[in-house]
Amino acid sequence: MNHTKPDKYGYYGEFGGAFVPEMLYPNIKELQENYEQIIQSDSFQEEFKSLLRDYVGRPTPLFFSKNLSAQFGAKIYLKREDLNHTGAHKINNAIGQVLLAKRLNKNRIIAETGAGQHGVATATACALMNIDCTIFMGEIDIDRQKPNVERMRILGAKVVAATSGSKTLKDATNEAIREWINNPVDTHYIIGSVVGPHPYPDLVTQFQSIISEEIKMQLNEQTGNERPDYVIACLGGGSNAIGAFYHFIDNGKTKLIAVEAGGEGVYSGKTAATIALGKIGIIHGSKTYLIQTDDGQIVEPHSISAGLDYPGIGPIHSFLHDTGKVEVVNVTDQEALDAAFHLSKVDGIIPALESAHALAHLNKMTLKTSDVVVINLSGRGDKDMLTYQKFM
Ligand SMILES: *Cc1c(COP(=O)(O)O)cnc(C)c1O
């Protein structure tokens, strides 16, 4: 059984698919029919890989942390996605999708963003490749995330406020979809995680799989064995996690652990722990676990980290969870904060709050001295300085 590739309708087992309004169907169908051939082509891969190397700064280092290793009694490695241009893994996907859009003869990119990280990565890739860029953002988020809004504007993107509903991410998504329906021929819509209708989960998975491709090679160079005992990553929509897991999924050795945001506690009512609480439903065009009420209304999630504050997870993660390929755990806001401060002190690396969730799980593991553990450090903490200041 293949655990990494959806069937031709976009299903991973029972999860995934493409539940879209009829008016969006032509846009999705064009992508479905063309994406695989384009991104598998040698010329695409060559251009993609050369930009990842010379522009993004890949391969990112795999850092053996002596300090964490001594503390936890195992061999702890940090995959430094925080050292990517723009400070996180999201740029891998943004570059891939802009390249894809160009090959589909699109001359305009749209995207939505909540905290602004995906918007900044998208605006960056669009500036680089000289393509028109519009980012939809809830009016409230525009207020809350001023520095990222300024970044997008400096990069030449147009930031459009979504003023309906709760004026946050889901309203921005609605606006972006409306815009896409109205401009199907010239516009590509970039989704920022392994969520959304088929083929987005597969597209984004392929672009992020570079992370585990590199981990494998780097571990082999550093230890003589390409298979770690554990890979740990935080799980929001799931793009950094699937990138870090991808090449280890069926190797028979590596245990894969995805860490959700427990928020103030799984049963506190303020959480984003989708697998812990979720029931199967449909969100953003695909069938997956999501946090919902008994009558199917999506529950407003909470996490201290904006990137994990999402009520669903990508369909591939629902599938990997149900088939036992990935263990899903959660840590609280406080545990993530503690882990972020700890890594800053012991290794001089201020991680993103999202990534700190993966780190925090180390405290709950029973490890052997021979165990090789890779933590995916999905991003850097610059964007979280206000939160860190508040809790110091
Ligand atoms: C956006 C973000 C995440 C969460 O998104 P995934 O798709 O789950 O990876 C995690 N870490 C950082 C640094 C982010 O910016």
The ligand as an SDF file (V2000), in Angstrom:
LIG
                    3D

 15 15  0  0  0  0  0  0  0  0999 V2000
    3.0880   27.9700    9.1020 C   0  0  0  0  0  0  0  0  0  0  0  0
    4.0720   27.3590   10.0180 C   0  0  0  0  0  0  0  0  0  0  0  0
    3.8720   26.0770   10.5830 C   0  0  0  0  0  0  0  0  0  0  0  0
    2.6040   25.2970   10.4060 C   0  0  0  0  0  0  0  0  0  0  0  0
    2.2870   24.9080    9.1140 O   0  0  0  0  0  0  0  0  0  0  0  0
    2.4780   23.4150    8.6030 P   0  0  0  0  0  0  0  0  0  0  0  0
    1.8180   23.3880    7.2920 O   0  0  0  0  0  0  0  0  0  0  0  0
    1.8260   22.5120    9.6150 O   0  0  0  0  0  0  0  0  0  0  0  0
    3.9310   23.1600    8.5440 O   0  0  0  0  0  0  0  0  0  0  0  0
    4.8780   25.5420   11.3650 C   0  0  0  0  0  0  0  0  0  0  0  0
    6.0170   26.2190   11.6210 N   0  0  0  0  0  0  0  0  0  0  0  0
    6.2450   27.4370   11.1090 C   0  0  0  0  0  0  0  0  0  0  0  0
    7.5240   28.1280   11.4240 C   0  0  0  0  0  0  0  0  0  0  0  0
    5.2880   28.0590   10.2970 C   0  0  0  0  0  0  0  0  0  0  0  0
    5.5200   29.2860    9.7990 O   0  0  0  0  0  0  0  0  0  0  0  0
  1  2  1  0
  2  3  1  0
  2 14  2  0
  3  4  1  0
  3 10  2  0
  4  5  1  0
  5  6  1  0
  6  7  2  0
  6  8  1  0
  6  9  1  0
 10 11  1  0
 11 12  2  0
 12 13  1  0
 12 14  1  0
 14 15  1  0
M  END
$$$$
